[in-house]
């Protein structure tokens, strides 16, 4: 498995923070994102406030609507550790 690099945590961004940040960068309201995803606005609010877990299926739906990879939402603040590259 030499082709893989371990990731390291670089910031303290929660899953909810990542959803909110990406949503706001795309200038979408929670209501607009709810329409795009079929996820109720109240659930989106709970996700963004870390009261409800995102989950794999919701991550896929949100990532598609937000035009990003699900890992961006599920693993915020992580990046490759280049210092240990072989």
Secondary structure, DSSP 8 states (H G I E B T S, - for coil): -TT---EEE-S---HHHHHHHHHHHTT--HHHHHHHH---HHHHHHHHTTSS---HHHHHHHHHHHTS-HHHHHTTTEEE-GGG--
